Amino acid sequence: MHIDWNILLTALGLALVLEGLPYVIFSDKLPAMLMELAQRGPSAIRLMGLTAICAGVLLVWLVRG
């Protein structure tokens, strides 16, 4: 199996950009959003994570397929 490091590092860079955007765009509202998220149960947070993973896998599948 050949790993294309260029694509892998590009994807990692884009993921970091997307992860950092909320901190820049919503910096004034982010503390309240994080407090609300902290009050949710672990199952709700797990479901949000699983939904994000499924959406990401679907997007990669559609683009690369």
PyMOL commands that set and color helices and strands:
alter all, ss='L'
color gray80, all
select helices_A, chain A and resi 5-25+30-39+42-64
alter helices_A, ss='H'
color red, helices_A
deselect
rebuild
show_as cartoon
